[in-house]
């Protein structure tokens, strides 16, 4: 019985680690926000809007037209190594519903190439 429980625990642990994607390379297209900042990033297949939650660094400038922030133009077209996940908002972002699913960065690194 102990062996079955241990096997089940190990297999569940293995499955959960397989569901996380490896960080991948993306290009910054756009970014900004009023209350919460996000980046619009793309790979070869899709464009994603991903919320920063303090991972984007000091990459934004004040936007006098919106009262919020916009991505500093020097970062547009830059490559990032990013890992993000679709999660329930749970009040993290102002505006979307509590139960709405949004993308959030889990890791983010600016790369030296464009």
C-alpha positions as CSV (number, residue, x, y, z in Angstrom):
1,X,0.0,0.0,0.0
2,X,2.8,2.4,0.9
3,X,4.4,1.7,-2.5
4,X,1.2,2.6,-4.3
5,X,0.9,5.9,-2.4
6,X,4.5,6.8,-3.0
7,X,4.2,5.9,-6.7
8,X,1.0,8.0,-7.0
9,X,2.7,11.0,-5.2
10,X,5.8,10.8,-7.5
11,X,3.7,10.6,-10.7
12,X,1.5,13.5,-9.6
13,X,4.7,15.5,-8.8
14,X,6.2,14.6,-12.2
15,X,3.0,15.6,-14.1
16,X,2.9,19.0,-12.4
17,X,6.5,19.7,-13.4
18,X,5.7,18.8,-17.0
19,X,2.9,21.4,-17.2
20,X,5.2,24.3,-16.7
21,X,6.7,25.6,-20.0
22,X,10.3,26.4,-20.3
23,X,11.2,30.1,-20.7
24,X,11.2,31.0,-24.4
25,X,12.3,33.9,-26.5
26,X,9.8,36.7,-27.4
27,X,10.0,40.1,-29.0
28,X,8.5,43.2,-27.2
29,X,5.9,44.8,-29.4
30,X,4.2,47.3,-27.1
31,X,3.5,47.8,-23.4
32,X,2.1,50.1,-20.8
33,X,-0.8,50.5,-18.4
34,X,-2.6,52.9,-16.1
35,X,-2.8,50.9,-12.8
36,X,-0.9,47.8,-13.9
37,X,1.8,47.4,-16.5
38,X,1.8,44.8,-19.2
39,X,3.9,43.8,-22.2
40,X,2.7,42.8,-25.6
41,X,5.1,40.2,-26.7
42,X,5.2,37.9,-29.7
43,X,6.8,34.7,-30.9
44,X,6.6,33.3,-34.4
45,X,3.0,32.1,-33.9
46,X,1.1,34.5,-31.5
47,X,1.0,37.8,-29.7
48,X,0.5,37.7,-25.9
49,X,-0.5,40.5,-23.5
50,X,1.2,39.6,-20.2
51,X,1.0,41.5,-16.9
52,X,4.3,42.4,-15.3
53,X,3.6,42.2,-11.6
54,X,6.9,44.1,-10.9
55,X,9.0,41.8,-13.2
56,X,9.4,44.3,-16.1
57,X,11.9,46.6,-14.4
58,X,12.1,50.3,-15.1
59,X,11.1,49.9,-18.8
60,X,8.2,52.4,-18.9
61,X,7.8,56.2,-19.3
62,X,5.0,58.4,-18.1
63,X,2.3,58.8,-20.8
64,X,0.8,62.3,-20.4
65,X,-2.1,61.4,-22.8
66,X,-3.4,58.5,-20.7
67,X,-2.1,59.4,-17.2
68,X,-0.5,56.0,-17.2
69,X,2.8,54.6,-18.5
70,X,4.0,53.3,-21.9
71,X,6.9,51.2,-22.8
72,X,10.1,53.2,-23.4
73,X,10.6,53.1,-27.2
74,X,14.2,51.8,-26.8
75,X,12.7,48.4,-25.6
76,X,10.3,48.0,-28.6
77,X,11.8,45.2,-30.8
78,X,14.1,43.9,-28.0
79,X,14.1,40.2,-27.2
80,X,13.2,38.8,-23.8
81,X,13.4,35.4,-22.3
82,X,10.1,34.9,-20.6
83,X,7.9,32.3,-18.9
84,X,4.3,33.2,-18.2
85,X,1.1,31.4,-17.2
86,X,-2.6,31.9,-17.7
87,X,-4.1,32.4,-14.2
88,X,-7.3,33.7,-12.6
89,X,-7.0,37.4,-11.8
90,X,-8.0,37.2,-8.1
91,X,-7.9,41.0,-7.8
92,X,-4.3,41.4,-8.9
93,X,-5.3,43.6,-11.9
94,X,-7.7,46.5,-11.7
95,X,-10.5,46.3,-14.3
96,X,-10.8,42.7,-15.3
97,X,-13.2,40.5,-13.2
98,X,-11.9,38.5,-10.3
99,X,-12.4,35.2,-12.1
100,X,-11.1,36.4,-15.5
101,X,-8.0,34.5,-16.7
102,X,-5.0,36.6,-17.6
103,X,-1.4,36.0,-18.5
104,X,1.2,36.8,-15.8
105,X,5.0,36.6,-16.1
106,X,6.7,34.1,-13.9
107,X,10.2,35.0,-15.1
108,X,11.4,37.7,-17.5
109,X,14.9,38.6,-18.7
110,X,15.9,41.3,-21.2
111,X,18.3,39.8,-23.7
112,X,21.1,41.8,-25.3
113,X,20.0,41.3,-28.9
114,X,17.3,42.9,-31.0
